Amino acid sequence: MQRAAVSVPANIAEGFARNGTKELLHFLSIAAGSLSELDTLIELAARLGYLNNAEELNGKVDEVSGLLMGLSASIKRRTP
């Protein structure tokens, strides 16, 4: 879970450090995949009884997902 969680901002940062919108969007997509992976791991951990705050964590994942999708959409709109 920690690896997936750290991968999200790391990929966003790497995307912004690259040259070009296409690469940025690619790394934002990778970040979204890592976020989806984290969401799945939270669900599995909750079902196995390792988490008692899964709803809170799922809410935060949903919030970050919305922000990430909004960022990607905004960048796509500005791209000719």
Backbone as CSV, one residue per row, in Angstrom:
resi,resn,N_x,N_y,N_z,CA_x,CA_y,CA_z,C_x,C_y,C_z
1,MET,0.823,-1.189,0.000,0.000,0.000,0.000,0.869,1.256,0.000
2,GLN,1.944,1.205,0.770,2.816,2.375,0.844,3.466,2.651,-0.509
3,ARG,3.895,1.590,-1.191,4.533,1.763,-2.496,3.560,2.389,-3.492
4,ALA,2.325,1.905,-3.514,1.326,2.449,-4.436,1.005,3.899,-4.094
5,ALA,0.896,4.200,-2.788,0.570,5.568,-2.364,1.683,6.542,-2.732
6,VAL,2.921,6.132,-2.578,4.054,7.011,-2.895,4.201,7.176,-4.406
7,SER,3.794,6.167,-5.151,3.918,6.212,-6.607,3.055,7.304,-7.239
8,VAL,1.926,7.629,-6.612,1.017,8.623,-7.189,1.706,9.988,-7.327
9,PRO,2.153,10.617,-6.239,2.791,11.933,-6.401,4.138,11.855,-7.124
10,ALA,4.823,10.723,-6.998,6.110,10.586,-7.693,5.908,10.629,-9.202
11,ASN,4.868,9.970,-9.706,4.604,9.987,-11.148,4.103,11.337,-11.616
12,ILE,3.332,12.015,-10.777,2.891,13.365,-11.142,4.110,14.279,-11.267
13,ALA,4.997,14.203,-10.308,6.207,15.038,-10.345,7.070,14.705,-11.556
14,GLU,7.232,13.422,-11.840,8.045,13.032,-12.989,7.422,13.532,-14.292
15,GLY,6.100,13.465,-14.380,5.424,13.952,-15.578,5.648,15.428,-15.811
16,PHE,5.602,16.223,-14.734,5.825,17.655,-14.881,7.282,17.978,-15.201
17,ALA,8.188,17.087,-14.867,9.606,17.313,-15.158,9.971,16.938,-16.591
18,ARG,9.095,16.218,-17.251,9.359,15.803,-18.628,9.060,16.940,-19.598
19,ASN,9.501,16.753,-20.824,9.260,17.751,-21.866,8.058,17.354,-22.695
20,GLY,7.006,18.115,-22.592,5.868,17.892,-23.468,4.619,17.419,-22.749
21,THR,3.516,17.839,-23.317,2.211,17.524,-22.754,1.899,16.039,-22.864
22,LYS,2.284,15.420,-23.964,1.998,13.999,-24.160,2.634,13.161,-23.051
23,GLU,3.873,13.461,-22.722,4.545,12.720,-21.648,3.903,13.004,-20.294
24,LEU,3.533,14.258,-20.046,2.871,14.605,-18.797,1.584,13.798,-18.643
25,LEU,0.766,13.762,-19.691,-0.479,13.004,-19.634,-0.225,11.516,-19.422
26,HIS,0.847,11.014,-19.999,1.214,9.607,-19.807,1.512,9.333,-18.332
27,PHE,2.281,10.187,-17.697,2.627,9.975,-16.295,1.440,10.237,-15.369
28,LEU,0.543,11.119,-15.754,-0.682,11.295,-14.977,-1.534,10.031,-15.061
29,SER,-1.524,9.384,-16.202,-2.241,8.124,-16.362,-1.625,7.036,-15.479
30,ILE,-0.311,7.000,-15.410,0.369,6.042,-14.543,0.010,6.317,-13.084
31,ALA,-0.037,7.593,-12.707,-0.417,7.966,-11.343,-1.836,7.496,-11.041
32,ALA,-2.735,7.632,-12.009,-4.111,7.173,-11.825,-4.153,5.654,-11.649
33,GLY,-3.310,4.956,-12.361,-3.229,3.498,-12.201,-2.742,3.115,-10.819
34,SER,-1.760,3.832,-10.317,-1.265,3.578,-8.965,-2.336,3.874,-7.924
35,LEU,-3.109,4.904,-8.164,-4.196,5.245,-7.249,-5.261,4.151,-7.259
36,SER,-5.551,3.605,-8.418,-6.494,2.497,-8.523,-5.962,1.262,-7.801
37,GLU,-4.681,1.034,-7.933,-4.041,-0.078,-7.217,-4.189,0.117,-5.709
38,LEU,-3.960,1.318,-5.233,-4.103,1.613,-3.813,-5.534,1.380,-3.358
39,ASP,-6.496,1.793,-4.164,-7.900,1.593,-3.840,-8.206,0.105,-3.678
40,THR,-7.683,-0.701,-4.576,-7.874,-2.151,-4.502,-7.231,-2.735,-3.253
41,LEU,-6.037,-2.282,-2.934,-5.341,-2.783,-1.746,-6.068,-2.398,-0.458
42,ILE,-6.651,-1.214,-0.434,-7.450,-0.799,0.724,-8.642,-1.728,0.884
43,GLU,-9.312,-2.026,-0.220,-10.465,-2.926,-0.183,-10.064,-4.315,0.311
44,LEU,-8.967,-4.839,-0.204,-8.507,-6.160,0.228,-8.141,-6.169,1.711
45,ALA,-7.419,-5.153,2.142,-7.020,-5.077,3.551,-8.238,-4.980,4.460
46,ALA,-9.246,-4.232,4.027,-10.472,-4.112,4.822,-11.195,-5.455,4.905
47,ARG,-11.302,-6.142,3.785,-11.987,-7.440,3.774,-11.259,-8.483,4.616
48,LEU,-9.940,-8.355,4.690,-9.155,-9.293,5.501,-9.098,-8.891,6.973
49,GLY,-9.703,-7.758,7.295,-9.773,-7.323,8.681,-8.564,-6.553,9.185
50,TYR,-7.734,-6.069,8.273,-6.541,-5.311,8.664,-6.813,-3.824,8.854
51,LEU,-7.936,-3.341,8.336,-8.264,-1.914,8.416,-9.613,-1.720,9.073
52,ASN,-9.715,-0.677,9.877,-11.013,-0.322,10.421,-11.445,1.063,9.949
53,ASN,-10.640,1.697,9.114,-10.965,3.029,8.590,-10.994,3.044,7.059
54,ALA,-11.429,1.947,6.470,-11.429,1.835,5.009,-12.314,2.892,4.359
55,GLU,-13.438,3.212,4.969,-14.329,4.219,4.383,-13.642,5.576,4.294
56,GLU,-12.926,5.944,5.340,-12.187,7.214,5.340,-11.121,7.211,4.251
57,LEU,-10.383,6.113,4.166,-9.329,6.022,3.150,-9.915,6.028,1.746
58,ASN,-11.026,5.323,1.551,-11.676,5.329,0.231,-12.136,6.732,-0.148
59,GLY,-12.599,7.494,0.827,-12.998,8.877,0.559,-11.827,9.724,0.096
60,LYS,-10.674,9.505,0.720,-9.484,10.261,0.320,-9.002,9.842,-1.060
61,VAL,-9.070,8.561,-1.351,-8.698,8.078,-2.682,-9.625,8.681,-3.730
62,ASP,-10.919,8.710,-3.437,-11.879,9.311,-4.372,-11.589,10.791,-4.597
63,GLU,-11.234,11.494,-3.527,-10.911,12.918,-3.645,-9.691,13.136,-4.533
64,VAL,-8.646,12.374,-4.293,-7.433,12.505,-5.106,-7.712,12.102,-6.549
65,SER,-8.515,11.079,-6.735,-8.877,10.647,-8.087,-9.580,11.763,-8.850
66,GLY,-10.506,12.438,-8.191,-11.198,13.559,-8.827,-10.252,14.682,-9.208
67,LEU,-9.337,14.980,-8.311,-8.353,16.035,-8.600,-7.458,15.644,-9.771
68,LEU,-7.038,14.399,-9.792,-6.159,13.918,-10.854,-6.877,13.910,-12.201
69,MET,-8.125,13.462,-12.212,-8.901,13.473,-13.461,-9.153,14.904,-13.928
70,GLY,-9.416,15.802,-12.986,-9.618,17.199,-13.348,-8.368,17.827,-13.941
71,LEU,-7.227,17.513,-13.349,-5.955,18.020,-13.876,-5.718,17.506,-15.283
72,SER,-5.918,16.223,-15.487,-5.725,15.640,-16.828,-6.666,16.265,-17.845
73,ALA,-7.924,16.434,-17.465,-8.903,17.031,-18.380,-8.530,18.459,-18.720
74,SER,-8.068,19.205,-17.733,-7.672,20.592,-17.961,-6.495,20.677,-18.929
75,ILE,-5.543,19.798,-18.755,-4.372,19.792,-19.638,-4.782,19.399,-21.052
76,LYS,-5.675,18.426,-21.165,-6.139,18.004,-22.498,-6.888,19.118,-23.214
77,ARG,-7.682,19.917,-22.464,-8.417,21.030,-23.067,-7.485,22.104,-23.595
78,ARG,-6.351,22.301,-22.925,-5.416,23.354,-23.327,-4.478,22.906,-24.431
79,THR,-4.506,21.612,-24.750,-3.600,21.085,-25.756,-4.230,21.201,-27.143
80,PRO,-3.509,21.843,-28.071,-4.055,22.001,-29.435,-4.071,20.692,-30.205
